[in-house]
Amino acid sequence: MSTFERLTSLLDSQKARYTVMEHVPTGKCEEVAAIRGTEVGQGAKALVCHVKGNGLKQYVLAVLPADQQADLGKVAQAVGGLRASLASPAEVDRLTGCVFGAIPPFSFHDELKVVVDPTLCERNAEIAFNAGLLEKSMVLDVEDYQRICRFVRVSIVRG
């Protein structure tokens, strides 16, 4: 089952309020927000990170508003590590089944822990994200996201 199919199945089973849209594949946050008709800050940017230190080796899906930059030091601290780096394309594929830019803000892999910056949910009624494919996006009610996705809420943005 593809990531898109797993995601729609999960959201449907939980009676989530969402829409799916197909569009030209693009990896740029600003371009896809314009196509979706959403603000850039509504975009849920999902980064697969590899965290190490303190005897820890953990993968983290760091989710933050698309108009912000991730602080990898804060991502590492969120799970008790010392340093974090972006995962390789092979690791991203193994953990998400997606390419960079298509990763949704949900984990379907036991090794991938989700950490969400609180500003994403605090300032938006809906979040938008690529749904496992560069040419498919979802706009999801933020209350449904918080209810369905198990995540740690911690500040991971720069500044």
Phi, psi and omega in degrees: 000134181287164177300319178300315180295319178297319181294311180295323178298314178299311183295320178295318181295334180262007179055043180285152176264109181208161173232152177245139175224143176259145183203174176297133179295129176212144181259002184263129183302317183294317181295314182290327176297318179296318178297317181287338186078030180241167174282151179302319181293346174282341181293133177264098178282126182242118182244128176274121183240149176252118183253135180225167176110153183059033180073014184255139168226106187223141171263138182231135170263103182271120184244127183210165177300140184294345178268010180240164175251142179282142171259103186296334175296318178292325177298315179298313180299327183301333181243012176088014179264179180254328182212153179226149175220160176290140179290157179286161177304324179293319178294318179300314179298316181295320185273335185236339186072018184234163171266163175308138179092345181249002187285122176282165182276038178229149175248133174244019182233133182301330183278352188249105181270134183266129176236125184241131174289130185300334182296332179302314183276331183288326187256005182227140173276333178223147173245154181234145182196158172287138190257053178090349180222145180293339183258008177229131178238159173234147168242120189237138175301129186294327177295321177293321177301312181295328181285323188268319185273125175275118181211162173266131180262114180204146180294122180230011179268154176292149175097000000 
